[in-house]
Amino acid sequence: MGCSVTSQGVIHLTRLQDLNSLDLRHISELNNETVMEVVRKCRNLTSLNLCLNWTINDRYCNT
């Protein structure tokens, strides 16, 4: 049982461009597109926890 954060809510975090660590563990609404948006916009991100997000896969790993 994750928290009630949505993909749209996570997208708002991309405004924090100096963000260096983000824990998105166990968010059932999270999807690949949202994760990629975070990675693209939060250029200083060095740690991203995606544990227990069963809908996330390696579809975009080579991009």
PyMOL commands that set and color helices and strands:
alter all, ss='L'
color gray80, all
select helices_A, chain A and resi 7-15+32-41
alter helices_A, ss='H'
color red, helices_A
select strands_A, chain A and resi 21-23+47-49
alter strands_A, ss='S'
color yellow, strands_A
deselect
rebuild
show_as cartoon
